[in-house]
Amino acid sequence: MHSVADASAKILAGIEPLATERVPLRDALGRVLAESVISPITIPAWDNSAMDGYAMRAADVRGASDTQPAMLTVLERVAAGGFPTRPVTPGTATRIMTGAPIPQGADTVIRVEDTDGAMDRVAIRSDRDAEKNVRRRGEDILEGATVLEAGSPLAAAQLGVLSSVGAAQVTVRRRPRVAFLASGDEIVDLDRFAEVRAGKKIITSNSYTLTAMITANGGVPADLGIARDDPSDIRARMERARDARADLLITSAGISAGEADYVRTVLAELGVQLDLWKVRMRPGAPLGFGKVFGIPWIGLPGNPVSTMVTFELFVRPALRKMIGHTRLHRRPVNVVLEEEVTIGAKLTHFLRAIISVRADGSLGARLTGPQGSGILTSMTRANALLVVPEDRPRVPKGETLHAIPITEDAALAEQFSL
């Protein structure tokens, strides 16, 4: 069996970034830049005001107070979008709005709250803003500067920056088409829930978690349905992935050593070279990787939690490589155990856990409860996978281990510096 690290390396070695495409900026959220973007302009293009107030010389307001205000003649009013027509000279000021260009001769903007708001001769009642509130030309972006490097994920702030430099379209990696299938005579879709209620079948929850995880990680899911425990049906559905020109094929279940686990049989019939079959981990030891019809294939175990954990550890990094991310894996964090943890088999365990910030600023971790690979509700409670090394059968409360945060909660992620 392979270690988790070796298995991940083998899979990633068989994955290539996808081709690039140009997309409108409004459609680029969640994509990854494939080419760096150079600014054709300087931002701000001119010195401008950071406040609504009065632009003036700092020398004219030093020492101003409520009891001894500085009195200045107001030359004109300049709104955002307008431009000053007169320079500021000793004893004068310009009424100015946020974003408006600073007039020649001014080095200060006094906020309107520290004045009497007059439009002809203004009283300045504080000098706290002397030489402040001026945004300098080019303090954000200089012409010719690289504003975003290739490999940058595009979120709201990045789209704003790109729009400010006129990038109406950007070059990104194509979204991967991810075909997937579940297998097993015992599973059905929601349209057959009556059979589930009667105790005859179970729902294909993996089809829904896979759809969601593929979408959340930048892929375009293509559900090939539920294959029967029949090699010909499994093969036919795999062929549909080829016909759909999928970039990745995922199977769920059918890869263990059970009598009705036919995926491996079908792969052998197709002449597939298996680069990976089992991993020293729990949950999720049955894990396959190879190429089917030239398409990278990752075989996940069938138990619901095992499917989600192995997707997180192996499929997510593969999708991120396809999309062009430079950081493929989540960053682990140190956590202090808030309860004793024991494991059975000599395998690396990935336990569903809840991590939180302790009073001393460190991170604590506790388990979500029972860790059976069929307890899918445990994944709804978990915000991390606690990593218990195979050589630590018992880890006492208070000791430190690694955890892999799996939360998509932005506030929590910020706390963990993810």
N, C-alpha and C positions, 0 to 999 in steps of 0.2 A: 504494500500500500504506500501511496505517496503522502508526504507531509502536506499540510495546507499551503505552505509557501511554495513548495515545488509544483503542486497542482495549479495554483494560480499562475505561476511563471510559465508553465506549459501551455495553458489556455491562451494567455496573452501573447505568447510567441507565435501562436497560430492565427492571430487576429490582426488585420491591417486597417488603418484609417480609411474611411470611405472617400470617394471623389468629392470635389467641391462644387458648389453652385452659388449663384448670386441670388439674393432674396431681398425684397423690400425691407427697409429698416423696421417697419411696423410688424413684420412677420418674423423678426429675428429673436424674439424673446426666448430664452432657454437654449439658444444655439451657441456654437463656439466659433470664434473667429478663426479662419484658416489663413488669413493674410493680415499683417499689421496695418494699421490705419495711421497715415501721416496727415497732420493738420495743414491745410492750405492757408490758414488765417491765424492771427493773433487774437487771443481772448483774455481779458476784455480788449477791445480795439482802442480804447482811450481810458485815461484816468476817469473814474466815475464815483458818484456818491454812494456810500453804504447806508445813508440815512435820509429821511426827510428833514430838512433843516436849512442852514445858511452856510454857504461856502465863503471862506475868508482867509486872512493871514493869521497864523497863530500869534504873531507878535502883537496884533491888535486886541487880543482878548486875554492875554496873560493877567492874572489877578482879578478877573471879573467875578463878581459875586452878587447876591441878592441886594446887598446894601450899597454896592458900588458897581453897577452894571456898566459894561462897555457899550457905548452908543455908536452904531455904524449906519451909514447911508446905504439903502438897498438899491442896487443898480437895475435889477431886472429879475424876472421869474423864469426858471428853466425847468421844464418837465421832462420826464423820461421820453425819449424820442425827439426831443428838441436839442438845440446846441446854443451855448452862450455866445452873445455878440459883443460883449464888453469884458475887458480884463479887470480883475480885482486889483485895486490899488490901496494904499494905506487909508484906513478909515472907511472902507466900503465893504459891502458883502453882496452876494447873490442868493436870492431865495431859490432853493434847489430841491428836487425830488429824488428819491432812491433810483439809482441807475442812470441819472442824467450826467452828462460830461462835466468834469470839473473845469471852471473857467481859468484861464491863464492868470497866474499870480497867486492863486489860492493853494493852501496846503492843509486846510482844515475844514471839516464840516461840523458845525455845532448843531446838535439835534434840536428840533423845534421845541421840545419840552423845556429846554434851558433858555428860552427866549420869551418875549411877549407876543411873538407871532406877527409883528407889524410888517406892513408891506412898503413903507417908505423909509422909516428910520427905526431900526430894530434895537431893542435892549437885550444884550447878552448877559445872562445872570450866572454863568458858571464857565470856568475854563477847563473842565475835566476832559473835554474832547479836543483840546489843542493838539494839532498834528495827528488827529485820528479821523477815522471814518472815510478815508480815501482809498478806493480800490485801484491799485496801480495797473497800468496798461501791461498786459502779458503776464500778470501774476498767476493766471490759471494755465494758459496754453500759449506757447510761442509758435509762430509759423515755422513749419518744417519739423516740429517735434512729433515723436511717436506718441499718440494719445492712448492707443491700446495695442498690445502685442498679440501676435498670432497665438492661439491657445487660450485667449481670454474668454471665459463664459460671459454671456450677455444677459444681464439682469436690467432692472429699471434704470439704475444710475448709468450703466454703460450705454444704454440706448440714448439717454439724454445727452451724454458727452458726444456720441457719434452724430446725433442730429445737430449739435451746436457747431460741428466742423463741416456740415454739409454732406454727410455720408448718407445719401438717400437709399443706397443699396450697399450691402456688405457681402463679402465672400465667406461662406461657412461650409462645414462638412455636411453632406447629405444625411438626412435622418435614416437610420437603419430600418429596413423592413424585417421584422422579427416574426417568423412563423412559429407557432407552437401547437402542440397537441397533448391532450391527456389520454391515458389508456386505462382500460379496465372494464370488465363486464358489470362491475358492481356500481359504477358511477353513472349519473344521468344529469341532464341540465334542468333548469328551473321549471321548464314546461312539463316535467314529469314528477313534480313535487308530491303528487298524490301517492306515488309508489314509495317515496321517502317516508311520508306520514304513515304508510302501512307497514313500515319496517322492512321493505324489500330492497331498497336501493339507498345510496347516499349521493349528496349533491357534489358536483365537480367544482368545489370551491377553488381549486388550483387554477381553473380557467379564469376566474375572476381576479384572483390575486396576481396572476401573471399578466393579465391585461393591464391592470393598474400599475404594476411595477415597471413593465416595459414602457408604458406611456410616461410615467413619472421620471424615467431616466432617458428620455429623448428618443425612444424608438416608436415605430409605427406597428402596432400589433396586428397580426393576422391569425385568427383562431381557426385551426384546421379541424376543430371538433374533437369528439371523443372516439378514440379507436377501440374497437372490440379486442378482446384477447384472441386475436387471429392475425398471424403474420401477414396475410395478404391485405388485410385492412390497414394494418400499420404501414406497410410498404406503400399502399396507394396514397395514404395521407402524406407520407414523406415526399412522394413524387409531386404532390400538389405544391409543396414548398419550392421545389425546383421550378415548376411551371410558373409560379408566382414571382420568380427571381428574387427570392428572399436572400437577405444578407446574413441571416443567422437563423438556425433551426433549434428550437428547444423542445425536448420531450419531457413529460412528467410521468414518472412511474414506469414499470416494465423493465428496469435495468438491474434488479437484484437477481438472486439465484433461484427464485421461485419457479415452480413448474409452469406457471402461466406468464412468466416474464419474458416476452418475445422480442423486445426491442433489440437485444443483443444478437438474437438469432437472425433477425432481418438485416442488421448491419453486416453480419458475417456473410450472408448471401449476396449482399451488394459489394462485397470486397472492401469494406471500409477498414482502414488501419486505425485501430484504437490507440490513441496516445495516452489515454488515462482511463482508469476504470474505478479504482477505489481510493478513498482518502482517509487518513487516520484522524477522523473527527466524528463528533456526535453533537447534534443530529446531522445526518446527511452523508454517511460514509459511502453509499453507492453514488458515484458521480462519474459520468462518462464525457469524453471529449474526442472528437475526430472530425473528419470531413465527409459529408454525404452529398453526392452529386457536385462536389466542389464547394459546398456550402459548409461553413463551420457549424458543427453540431455540439450542443451541450446537453447531456442527459442528466436530468435532475431526479432525485428520489420522489416517491409519490406521497409520502406523509405530508400533510399541509404545512407544518412548521418546518420540516426539512426542506421542502420546496422553497419557502421564503428565505431561510437562512442561507442555503446554497446559492440562491439567486443573488442575495446581498453580497456574498463573499466572492463569487466567481463570474456571474453574468453581468452584474452592474459594472465592474471594472472593464469587462470586454466591450460593453456598449459605450462606455466613456472613451475608450481608445478609438472605437469606430468614429465617434462624433468629433474627436480631435482634442479632448481634454488632455492636459499635461499631468494633472493630478488624478490618478486612477482610483486610489483607495481612500477610504475615510481615515482620518487621523485618530489613532487610539489615544485614550487618556488614562492616567493613573486614577484608580478609585480605591477607597478604603472600604473593606467589607463590613457591613453592618450586621452580618450574621455568618455563622460558620457554613462553609460550602464543602460538600463531599461529592465525589464522582466515583463511578464504578469501573467501567472498562478503561484500559490504559490507552485513551484517545484524548486528543485535544477537544475540550468541550466548549460550546458556545451557548451559554445559558441566557435565557430571557431575563433581563434585569431592568430595574428602575434606578437611575442615577440622579442625584440631586446635590445641591451645594450645601455643605455643612457649615456650622457656625464659624469654624476657623478658616473658611474659604476653600478647603479641600473638597473633593467630590466623594460622596458616599455611594454605595451600591447595595441593593437588596434584590432578591429574586422576586419574580412576579408570582411565584407559587409553584405548583407541580409543573414539572418540565417535560412531560410526555410529548412526543413528536406529533401527536394527534390533537393536542390541546391548542387549537388555533386562537382561542380567546386570549391566550397568554401574549400573543403578538400585539394585540390591541392595547395591552397595558405596558408593554416594554418600550423604553426609549433607548435601549442599548443592548448589546450582546456582551456578556461577561466572559472573558477568555480565561479558561482554567487549563493550564498546561497538563499534558498527559502524565508528567512525573509528580503532580501535586494531588494525590487522591483525597487529601483533607487539607483545607485551608481555613485556619481559625479566624474568628471574628477579629477585626482590627488590622489584619494584614492587607497589603496592597497588591492588587492585580491590575491588568489592563482591561479596559472595556472599549468597545467600538460603538460610539453613538450612532443610532440609526434614526434619530428624530429628524423630521422636516420642519419642526417648530423653530422659527427664526430667533425668537427671544432666548430659547433654551440653547440653541446652537451658539449664540453669541456668548452666553455664559461659559460654554465649554471651549470657546475659541476655536471652533471647527473651521 
